[in-house]
């Protein structure tokens, strides 16, 4: 049995995950917790948010995120890749600024408009 | 003449403007001192926003973007790069910008100025005054907006959410975060942020500890922390020394009420924000307030919902709603404050929300709402209540109607 705090929403439910019983989750208030508890022990993932360089605009850095959570163990590697990425203004919120990061099938997208 | 002037274009101001527009107000103006809308959301590039309002997890800029898009094709006017100098009881708003000094007249005002960070001076950290000491929010702006890295080896004082978020952010950007130091025996941040910002990166959280010395003449070089006793006094012999170049302060937020004070709006010493009624009206008729200018929230979603309440309050006020007195909402020492602090009579809403923070960690507990004759009007069970999370209870009108005199909110551990 592993105890976890759910990070799915600000409520922060105290979860119990039973590894010996097909990762059954108790203590959750919703389905997000059931899914999080199971994933966290099998393949933990996180949404990556960071900034990348922007040229030709009024701002120098563009906030971006992974469109979906990526494996937690790839966070630093993904940062390394994105630190070398530069895009040109203008950018629209939702634009893909780096496709299929580290072969995860997940895109990195802009999270605001910047001219 | 504006129907309503909204001061501040962050989450509170944006959500208030949207709701005022949806409710049919014609002349709405947002006054914002920055050159863009969004307020602090622009530098909060992490996710965790939007679950309450939009039912999806968004980053701060995305949350702002949704509102900015919704307001784009409306009649809502926006004045950017404009500072409000003064407001008064007659709803006159004095502003200054590139076009000069102007007086604008409104029928109602919504205060949505947000809050600011407590700084090093507020807690008198001992030590020298080298460079490298930042409030967590200032560091967040340098990194996320301006693109400057603020340090390489970091100690964070305080465990508020911004400090926790910055611990993760600095780590991802290649800094080493050596410690997060919290004087209280509990963290002031959300539990999810302890998990995903500290535990994920093996950053130690030192509870019941504080910084006792910051050394370094030109730049921070060394920080000493020590365990504190129950009176928050450092205990000799418990010192730990960290070689570091940066200290981030995440030691609380203070509602920004300089304008409110000048207008003669009554403030609550506990929240440091305006005293408000259930419709977010302040002690001055026709001036409403919402978001972190009233009390510091954990979540922008809660700010937006409070802003909508203020917007509805403005609309009712403009339609000529009149109240006949009010009752007070009081509390006791284990609850820091309640918002609202008063409720207008007659009771004309179907339900009434009360927000508060506790001053210690409670296990399984019951929250009571009692009247002046100590009759229990409503009770709510909770598994745990922590100071880091704002608590909300919703009491139906039918229960409040049974009460006599003022209300009181209490907690009892089971």
Boltz contact constraints between the chains, C-beta under 6 A:
constraints:
  - contact:
      token1: [A, 5]
      token2: [B, 191]
      max_distance: 6.0
  - contact:
      token1: [A, 5]
      token2: [B, 195]
      max_distance: 6.0
  - contact:
      token1: [A, 7]
      token2: [B, 192]
      max_distance: 6.0
  - contact:
      token1: [A, 7]
      token2: [B, 195]
      max_distance: 6.0
  - contact:
      token1: [A, 7]
      token2: [B, 196]
      max_distance: 6.0
  - contact:
      token1: [A, 9]
      token2: [B, 51]
      max_distance: 6.0
  - contact:
      token1: [A, 10]
      token2: [B, 190]
      max_distance: 6.0
  - contact:
      token1: [A, 10]
      token2: [B, 299]
      max_distance: 6.0
  - contact:
      token1: [A, 12]
      token2: [B, 191]
      max_distance: 6.0
  - contact:
      token1: [A, 12]
      token2: [B, 192]
      max_distance: 6.0
  - contact:
      token1: [A, 47]
      token2: [B, 47]
      max_distance: 6.0
  - contact:
      token1: [A, 49]
      token2: [B, 45]
      max_distance: 6.0
  - contact:
      token1: [A, 49]
      token2: [B, 46]
      max_distance: 6.0
  - contact:
      token1: [A, 49]
      token2: [B, 47]
      max_distance: 6.0
  - contact:
      token1: [A, 49]
      token2: [B, 59]
      max_distance: 6.0
  - contact:
      token1: [A, 51]
      token2: [B, 144]
      max_distance: 6.0
  - contact:
      token1: [A, 60]
      token2: [B, 147]
      max_distance: 6.0
  - contact:
      token1: [A, 61]
      token2: [B, 147]
      max_distance: 6.0
  - contact:
      token1: [A, 63]
      token2: [B, 45]
      max_distance: 6.0
  - contact:
      token1: [A, 63]
      token2: [B, 61]
      max_distance: 6.0
  - contact:
      token1: [A, 65]
      token2: [B, 59]
      max_distance: 6.0
  - contact:
      token1: [A, 79]
      token2: [B, 172]
      max_distance: 6.0
  - contact:
      token1: [A, 93]
      token2: [B, 65]
      max_distance: 6.0
  - contact:
      token1: [A, 111]
      token2: [B, 59]
      max_distance: 6.0
  - contact:
      token1: [A, 111]
      token2: [B, 61]
      max_distance: 6.0
  - contact:
      token1: [A, 111]
      token2: [B, 62]
      max_distance: 6.0
  - contact:
      token1: [A, 112]
      token2: [B, 61]
      max_distance: 6.0
  - contact:
      token1: [A, 112]
      token2: [B, 65]
      max_distance: 6.0
